[in-house]
């Protein structure tokens, strides 16, 4: 029988992305010997998405480092409730809400987000709306520091988020009891950097890294820096 010496890294992507957005970071983590799970975030609603991630979390034995990008930060803030194996939280351009706060409210609290002007809503049979970023605006809005051809692939494979998910209020705030790390780009056009800095300070982050010139998709454009802060969270107790 082998003893697991390293925590499992559970990666949670956000809106307009998919699990493969973590590929470059995963390669680095695997090479360092970390077990990794990149969950498929349903992006349907805050409560149901959190319940799903909580189920994934419950299936993992041993300590876990929870990592959330963008809207995925909402889920890693709520999902640890009832789980004692979460060692640390890493927010990658991610929301770190307090109880009752929504992603929409937090992103609008400070000026700077241009996301709303790029969205293309699709009405579903139940009357709710799925939100996509218009493909011709995806590169400049979401991934400006990624090569254009790579951004085009990301635009074509983007996963929509239901508008209800962005309006859902958080039911917990795990960062109050679990150590947290933050990394974001100072040219983020989805979530204003001032909002990200505010959430990091409020959470009492162990470390906050702001990457100059980086867009919203740090895990794609700056995988080395993202992996480094994840490993810091995994090795600090």
PyMOL commands that set and color helices and strands:
alter all, ss='L'
color gray80, all
select helices_A, chain A and resi 19-31+46-58+72-79+103-108+115-118+135-142+148-156+163-167+174-176+193-202+218-221+223-235
alter helices_A, ss='H'
color red, helices_A
select strands_A, chain A and resi 8-12+36-39+64-69+86-92+119-123+129-133+161-162+180-185+207-211
alter strands_A, ss='S'
color yellow, strands_A
deselect
rebuild
show_as cartoon
